Amino acid sequence: MIHIEWPWMLLCLPLPWLLARWLPPARPQGAGLFLPFAATLAGDSMPVTRHLPRIRQVLFTLVWLLLVLAAIRPQWLGDPQPVPTTGRRLLLAVDVSGSMQTQDMAGGATRLQVVQKVAGEFIQHREGDQVGLILFGTRPYLQAPLTRDLDTVRQFLNEAMIGVAGTQTAIGDAIGLAIKKITEDHTGHKGDTVLILLTDGGNDAGIMLPEDAARMAAAAGLRIYTIGVGAVSQPGFFGLGGGNTDLDEDTLKLIARITGGEYFRAADAEALEQVYNRIDQLEPSAGREQWYRPRDEWFQWPLGLALLLSLPAVLWSGRRWA
């Protein structure tokens, strides 16, 4: 689609005609600059006239039309495309303690492998948001700061290894690190920051208690969605339970309630995918609601052609002008 950015420049189109009609022709003055070779160039018997040869008139007309065409700034508008915007700030805190290597998910995959696959797809769909990654075990650490480079965050998540942060689970310290990072980062609003905390166990390490960390998060405007992963506990042989018996669901529900989030249970890959879809609905990416049309400037083409045609128009040296 062709678009004209400055159509009001078309008002300049009749300017040469108005100047030629209302301004008197230039006359040589006695005190003017003496050029001894002027007679050779123009001819000794050439009368002073305001008329130009026809081909020269055509060239000057074309040059002026092209200059006006360049001045109105013609553009080609492409198809509308979504534009990334600031959107929400979203932190993922993923448990990489020793229990995450348990193979109780569908297909024999470990808990961490399922999380990497499903959470990676969730990250990829958060266009317009800033996403960061925290890995935690006995201690938490920031694997990826808040960034719009979603591919890098997803790569860091896929490269996470069991036990890299210790074999225990420090849920309170992971929340504390998230609070510290959003406090240090002043590029967004605290109320727009969300933490998705995913674990398969209870808090058995760290300095900060999960309940105290949740209250600090609520004061900082950090909303927390907690996800418990692992197969649902079922009675086994000789009265022994199967599935994930270490998960502290009460604590995870308390964290979500204090901060205004929600708690989800994911016993398999399909359930975890549904959880992330639900979070996607609760916290939609603001970047998907804005669009832009790419513009390709065309003014340089008529401008360049005008410059080329101006050379023969100015250097024309015909002997007879009238």
C-alpha positions as CSV (number, residue, x, y, z in Angstrom):
1,M,0.0,0.0,0.0
2,I,1.4,3.4,-1.0
3,H,1.2,6.2,1.6
4,I,2.0,9.9,1.3
5,E,3.6,11.3,4.5
6,W,3.6,15.0,3.6
7,P,0.8,15.6,1.0
8,W,0.8,19.4,1.8
9,M,4.1,19.7,-0.1
10,L,2.0,19.5,-3.3
11,L,1.2,23.2,-2.7
12,C,4.7,24.0,-4.0
13,L,3.9,22.5,-7.4
14,P,2.8,25.8,-9.1
15,L,5.7,27.8,-7.4
16,P,7.9,28.1,-10.6
17,W,4.9,29.3,-12.7
18,L,4.0,31.9,-10.1
19,L,7.6,33.2,-9.9
20,A,7.8,33.4,-13.7
21,R,4.5,35.2,-14.0
22,W,4.9,37.8,-11.2
23,L,8.7,38.5,-11.0
24,P,10.3,40.7,-13.7
25,P,13.0,39.1,-15.8
26,A,16.6,39.6,-14.7
27,R,18.5,42.5,-16.4
28,P,22.3,42.9,-16.6
29,Q,23.5,45.9,-14.5
30,G,26.3,48.2,-15.3
31,A,28.0,47.5,-12.0
32,G,27.7,43.8,-12.4
33,L,30.6,41.3,-12.7
34,F,32.3,41.5,-16.1
35,L,32.8,38.1,-17.8
36,P,34.9,38.4,-20.9
37,F,33.9,34.9,-22.1
38,A,30.2,35.5,-21.7
39,A,29.8,36.5,-25.3
40,T,31.5,33.3,-26.4
41,L,29.1,31.2,-24.4
42,A,25.9,33.0,-25.1
43,G,26.6,34.4,-28.6
44,D,27.3,38.1,-29.4
45,S,24.0,38.7,-31.1
46,M,21.8,36.8,-28.6
47,P,19.0,39.0,-27.3
48,V,18.1,38.9,-23.6
49,T,15.0,36.8,-23.2
50,R,13.2,34.9,-20.5
51,H,12.4,32.0,-22.8
52,L,14.3,28.7,-22.8
53,P,14.6,26.1,-25.6
54,R,11.8,23.6,-25.4
55,I,14.0,20.6,-24.5
56,R,15.5,22.6,-21.6
57,Q,12.0,23.6,-20.5
58,V,11.0,20.0,-20.4
59,L,14.1,19.0,-18.4
60,F,13.5,21.7,-15.8
61,T,9.8,20.8,-15.6
62,L,10.7,17.1,-15.0
63,V,13.3,18.1,-12.4
64,W,10.7,20.2,-10.5
65,L,8.1,17.5,-10.6
66,L,10.5,14.9,-9.3
67,L,11.6,17.3,-6.5
68,V,8.0,17.8,-5.4
69,L,7.4,14.1,-5.6
70,A,10.4,13.4,-3.3
71,A,9.2,16.2,-0.9
72,I,5.8,14.6,-0.3
73,R,7.7,11.4,1.0
74,P,6.0,8.5,-0.8
75,Q,6.2,5.3,1.3
76,W,5.3,1.7,0.9
77,L,3.4,0.3,3.9
78,G,3.8,-3.4,4.6
79,D,1.3,-5.8,6.3
80,P,0.6,-5.1,9.9
81,Q,2.9,-7.0,12.3
82,P,2.9,-7.5,16.1
83,V,5.5,-5.3,17.8
84,P,7.2,-6.3,21.1
85,T,6.5,-4.0,23.9
86,T,7.6,-3.8,27.5
87,G,4.7,-5.9,28.8
88,R,5.1,-7.8,32.1
89,R,8.3,-8.8,33.9
90,L,8.1,-12.5,34.5
91,L,10.6,-14.6,36.6
92,L,10.7,-18.4,36.5
93,A,12.2,-20.1,39.6
94,V,12.8,-23.8,38.8
95,D,13.8,-26.4,41.4
96,V,16.9,-28.4,40.3
97,S,17.4,-30.3,43.5
98,G,18.2,-34.0,43.5
99,S,14.5,-35.1,43.6
100,M,13.9,-33.5,40.2
101,Q,15.6,-36.5,38.5
102,T,12.8,-38.8,39.6
103,Q,11.3,-40.6,36.6
104,D,7.6,-40.6,37.5
105,M,6.3,-38.5,34.6
106,A,4.6,-40.0,31.5
107,G,7.0,-41.7,29.1
108,G,9.7,-42.3,31.7
109,A,11.0,-38.7,31.5
110,T,12.4,-37.0,34.6
111,R,10.5,-34.2,36.3
112,L,13.1,-31.7,35.2
113,Q,13.0,-32.8,31.5
114,V,9.2,-32.3,31.4
115,V,9.6,-28.9,33.0
116,Q,12.2,-27.9,30.5
117,K,10.0,-28.9,27.6
118,V,6.7,-27.3,28.7
119,A,8.2,-24.2,30.4
120,G,10.4,-23.7,27.4
121,E,7.4,-23.5,25.1
122,F,5.7,-21.1,27.6
123,I,8.7,-18.8,27.5
124,Q,8.7,-18.8,23.7
125,H,5.1,-17.5,23.7
126,R,5.8,-14.5,26.0
127,E,6.6,-12.0,23.2
128,G,6.7,-8.5,24.5
129,D,7.6,-9.5,28.1
130,Q,10.8,-9.5,30.0
131,V,11.6,-13.0,31.2
132,G,14.2,-14.1,33.7
133,L,15.3,-17.5,35.1
134,I,16.2,-18.5,38.7
135,L,17.5,-22.0,39.4
136,F,17.5,-23.1,43.0
137,G,18.4,-26.1,45.2
138,T,20.2,-25.8,48.5
139,R,20.8,-22.2,47.4
140,P,19.3,-20.1,44.5
141,Y,21.1,-18.2,41.8
142,L,20.2,-16.1,38.8
143,Q,20.7,-18.0,35.6
144,A,19.2,-15.3,33.3
145,P,18.3,-11.7,34.2
146,L,15.1,-10.1,33.0
147,T,15.4,-9.8,29.3
148,R,13.4,-9.8,26.0
149,D,15.8,-12.3,24.5
150,L,13.5,-15.3,25.0
151,D,15.7,-17.7,23.0
152,T,18.6,-17.2,25.4
153,V,16.4,-17.7,28.5
154,R,15.0,-20.9,27.0
155,Q,18.5,-22.2,26.2
156,F,19.6,-21.6,29.7
157,L,16.6,-23.5,31.0
158,N,17.4,-26.4,28.7
159,E,21.0,-26.5,29.9
160,A,20.0,-26.7,33.6
161,M,21.3,-29.8,35.4
162,I,20.2,-31.7,38.5
163,G,22.2,-30.8,41.6
164,V,23.9,-27.7,40.1
165,A,22.6,-25.6,43.0
166,G,22.7,-28.4,45.6
167,T,20.5,-31.3,46.5
168,Q,18.1,-29.7,48.9
169,T,15.3,-27.2,48.4
170,A,15.4,-23.5,49.5
171,I,12.0,-22.1,48.5
172,G,12.2,-19.1,50.8
173,D,15.6,-18.1,49.5
174,A,14.5,-18.4,45.9
175,I,11.7,-16.0,46.5
176,G,14.1,-13.7,48.4
177,L,16.4,-13.6,45.3
178,A,13.5,-12.7,43.1
179,I,12.5,-9.8,45.3
180,K,16.1,-8.6,45.3
181,K,16.3,-8.6,41.5
182,I,13.0,-6.8,40.9
183,T,14.0,-4.2,43.5
184,E,17.3,-3.6,41.7
185,D,15.7,-3.4,38.3
186,H,13.9,-0.1,37.9
187,T,12.9,-0.5,34.2
188,G,9.3,-1.7,34.9
189,H,6.6,-1.4,37.5
190,K,6.7,-3.7,40.5
191,G,3.0,-4.4,40.1
192,D,3.6,-5.9,36.7
193,T,6.2,-8.5,38.0
194,V,5.2,-12.1,38.3
195,L,7.1,-15.1,39.8
196,I,6.3,-18.7,38.7
197,L,7.9,-21.0,41.3
198,L,8.1,-24.7,40.4
199,T,9.2,-27.3,42.8
200,D,8.6,-31.0,43.7
201,G,9.5,-30.8,47.4
202,G,9.2,-28.8,50.6
203,N,11.5,-26.1,52.1
204,D,14.4,-27.9,53.8
205,A,17.2,-25.5,53.3
206,G,18.1,-21.8,53.2
207,I,17.8,-18.9,55.6
208,M,14.5,-17.3,54.8
209,L,11.2,-19.1,55.7
210,P,8.7,-19.3,52.7
211,E,5.9,-17.6,54.6
212,D,8.1,-14.6,55.5
213,A,9.4,-14.4,52.0
214,A,5.9,-14.4,50.6
215,R,4.9,-11.5,52.8
216,M,8.0,-9.5,51.6
217,A,7.0,-10.4,48.0
218,A,3.5,-9.1,48.6
219,A,4.9,-5.8,50.0
220,A,7.1,-5.5,46.9
221,G,4.2,-6.1,44.5
222,L,5.5,-9.5,43.4
223,R,2.7,-11.9,42.5
224,I,3.6,-15.6,42.8
225,Y,2.2,-18.6,41.1
226,T,3.3,-21.9,42.6
227,I,3.4,-25.2,40.8
228,G,3.9,-28.6,42.5
229,V,5.2,-31.3,40.1
230,G,5.5,-35.1,40.4
231,A,3.1,-38.0,40.3
232,V,0.2,-38.0,42.7
233,S,0.9,-40.1,45.8
234,Q,-0.9,-43.5,45.8
235,P,-0.9,-46.4,48.3
236,G,1.7,-49.0,47.3
237,F,2.7,-52.5,48.4
238,F,3.0,-53.1,52.2
239,G,1.4,-49.7,52.9
240,L,4.2,-47.7,51.3
241,G,3.1,-44.7,49.3
242,G,4.0,-44.1,45.6
243,G,4.5,-40.9,43.7
244,N,5.6,-37.6,45.2
245,T,5.3,-37.7,49.0
246,D,7.7,-34.9,49.7
247,L,5.7,-32.1,48.1
248,D,4.5,-29.5,50.7
249,E,1.3,-28.3,49.0
250,D,0.1,-26.4,52.1
251,T,3.2,-24.1,52.0
252,L,2.9,-23.6,48.2
253,K,-0.8,-22.7,48.6
254,L,0.0,-20.3,51.4
255,I,2.6,-18.5,49.3
256,A,0.2,-18.1,46.4
257,R,-2.6,-16.8,48.7
258,I,-0.4,-14.2,50.4
259,T,0.9,-12.8,47.1
260,G,-2.4,-12.9,45.2
261,G,-1.4,-15.7,42.9
262,E,-2.6,-19.3,42.5
263,Y,-1.4,-22.8,43.3
264,F,-1.4,-25.5,40.6
265,R,-0.7,-29.3,40.7
266,A,1.0,-30.9,37.8
267,A,1.3,-34.7,38.0
268,D,2.3,-35.2,34.3
269,A,3.4,-33.3,31.2
270,E,-0.2,-32.7,30.0
271,A,-1.2,-31.3,33.3
272,L,1.8,-29.1,33.5
273,E,1.0,-27.8,30.0
274,Q,-2.5,-26.9,31.1
275,V,-1.1,-25.1,34.1
276,Y,1.1,-22.9,31.9
277,N,-1.9,-22.3,29.6
278,R,-3.9,-21.1,32.5
279,I,-1.1,-18.8,33.7
280,D,-0.9,-17.5,30.1
281,Q,-4.6,-16.5,30.4
282,L,-4.2,-15.0,33.8
283,E,-1.1,-13.0,32.8
284,P,-1.5,-12.3,29.1
285,S,1.4,-10.8,27.3
286,A,0.8,-7.1,26.7
287,G,2.9,-7.1,23.6
288,R,0.4,-9.1,21.5
289,E,-2.1,-6.2,21.6
290,Q,0.0,-3.7,19.7
291,W,0.8,-3.7,16.0
292,Y,2.8,-1.7,13.5
293,R,3.2,-1.5,9.7
294,P,6.7,-1.5,8.4
295,R,7.5,1.5,6.1
296,D,9.8,1.6,3.1
297,E,10.8,5.2,2.1
298,W,10.7,5.9,-1.7
299,F,11.7,9.6,-1.7
300,Q,15.4,8.8,-2.6
301,W,14.4,7.5,-6.1
302,P,12.7,10.7,-7.5
303,L,15.3,12.8,-5.7
304,G,18.2,10.9,-7.3
305,L,16.6,11.1,-10.8
306,A,16.0,14.8,-10.3
307,L,19.7,15.3,-9.6
308,L,20.7,13.3,-12.7
309,L,18.3,15.3,-15.0
310,S,19.5,18.6,-13.5
311,L,23.0,18.2,-15.0
312,P,22.0,18.3,-18.7
313,A,19.4,21.0,-17.9
314,V,22.0,23.3,-16.3
315,L,24.9,22.5,-18.7
316,W,22.8,22.9,-21.9
317,S,24.7,25.3,-24.2
318,G,22.6,25.7,-27.2
319,R,23.4,28.8,-29.4
320,R,19.7,29.9,-29.9
321,W,17.5,30.2,-26.9
322,A,14.4,31.7,-28.4
